[in-house]
């Protein structure tokens, strides 16, 4: 019987592990650099005060991200890695998770955009009023989250580490370019220019994501139609309501908008898309 453990070293396995780990680290580092680049550009063009407003708006927006996106984001790598050997399972998981992220994230982000002025008026001092416009922009950019947020997790789960780095770098460059193009129109419009990065990633990275998850375009569109249609109806309903609540106190306005928006969103899903919604939530329940 051996009392002392033997020591062995596999250079090939170590090299493979280090290569994968270093590329994941590089890709995630590039992705995390994008928000810092946004802060830097806003500061360069509009000064420290604008950066302060942006940081406050970002913190409020991150509340929605942490509640609505991050819990589901942890499922991408786990579930797709398990299903890597089955094309059908991988496609099904990708579609169901995409639908679920859309169902939870879209009403949160768009709702935040719709009540940004009332929310800022309630929780911040009057001198922070410019935060509302930036928060509104960040909320509307949330429309792109279901199509872009999972990109790095999918490339990691499917071991496309080079693509992880390439698209993270391209996202950063496109974000900077979009902001520079709109820099002369004000800080909020410049912030909206950051949406060029996600838009370009949807155009160029999404076909690759569909390929590695063995998914057809029409299936993805079909899975995302319910939440996008419902949130569009929600936004239109709140916009139509606004002329009737002009002059109301911020708290009352916020509560009315939230109630009407939630009723429209849930009503649309329940009336027209009930089956697809239940299918999406069953995936998480099964895990």
PyMOL commands that set and color helices and strands:
alter all, ss='L'
color gray80, all
select helices_A, chain A and resi 11-68+70-82+87-114+116-123+126-128+130-148+151-157+161-181+183-185+187-192+195-212+217-242+250-272+274-286
alter helices_A, ss='H'
color red, helices_A
deselect
rebuild
show_as cartoon
